[in-house]
Amino acid sequence: MSEPRTVEPANLRVLATGLRFPEGPVAMADGSVLVTEIERGTLTRVGTDGSVEVVAELGGGPNGAAIGADGHVWIVNNGGCFRFVERMGMLIPGTPPPSNWPGHGCVQRVDLESGKVETLFTTSLTPSGAERLRAPNDLVFDADGGLWFTDHGVRQERSSDRTAVHYLPLDGEPREVIFPLDAPNGIGLSPDGSRLYVAETHSGRLWAWNVTGPGTVEGGNPVGPSGGEALLDPGGHTLFDSLAVDGEGWVCVATLLHGGITAVSPDGTQVERIPLADPLTTNICFGDDGTAYATLSGTGQLVAFDWHRSAGRLTYQA
């Protein structure tokens, strides 16, 4: 791996402020951007004029969002496991979970036309039977219409969950695929769908697997989690959040504390850092016009800037 090079974000602009810990950005065809607001419990639309409108009341703690094969917005909801506090002018997750946390999260679906919200499931099949999801965090759809998603789990003062990556086929039940992982967060697929990427938050590692079919992976490293290849392990107290993959296959990971995006080439040999002025930079997505959108959750902002390579395109758009 080469030394990281800094790439300053070009044409950086603020699209919205006052958001309550925004996450899960989804670029829409009309130029608007959907975000989840974890602390507020909503799916929210930021218009091209900067307007902010609640699309759906989700409850809990809605995290990642993506358009599914059915044209609806799918949400992974952590269940509200974070207790938010104000500190140094920023909104940050606190511990322990609030007293009303149900002890699990869920996967939801939102009809954008009606605003109807469905809770689809709260468990996933494991070798020992159905287990409750703890705190689902990020998601990506494959070309078969299947849903990959992470369960981040809950980290408390003296304990931390070990959780997994799950897969929901287009017609079937969710099942655990990659276990164990330590706080799996961002998840994405290479442009051709042949590689699956997962970022762990607290280890600051980015893992990769070869995809062998819908919901199946092949491990290449016997010491990695479930055979995963460590694509990037930058050290320096790097904490990784959610991610997106650009049009040239670079994996672009929202990076906490350092405040910005860490981008790594598909072979793991080149690394870039795109600085953004919020140590709680939590997620990134791309629009068809080459715009990158990032959620700055500590300061409650959605920002946009011009991406310096071709933008990534997800399987389903709206």
Secondary structure, 3 states (H helix, E strand, C coil): CCCCEECCCEEEEEEECCCCCEEEEEECCCCCEEEEECCCCEEEEECCCCCEEEEEECCCCEEEEEECCCCCEEEEECCCCCEEEEECCEEEEECCCCCCCCCCCEEEEECCCCCCEEEEECEEEECCEEEECCCEEEEEECCCCCEEEEECCCECCCCECCEEEEEECCCCCCEEEEEEECCEEEEEECCCCCEEEEEECCCCCEEEEEEEECCEEECCCCCCHHHCEEEECCCCCCEEEEEEECCCCCEEEEEECCCEEEEECCCCCCEEEEECCCCEEEEEEECCCCEEEEEECCCCEEEEEECCCCCCCCCCCC
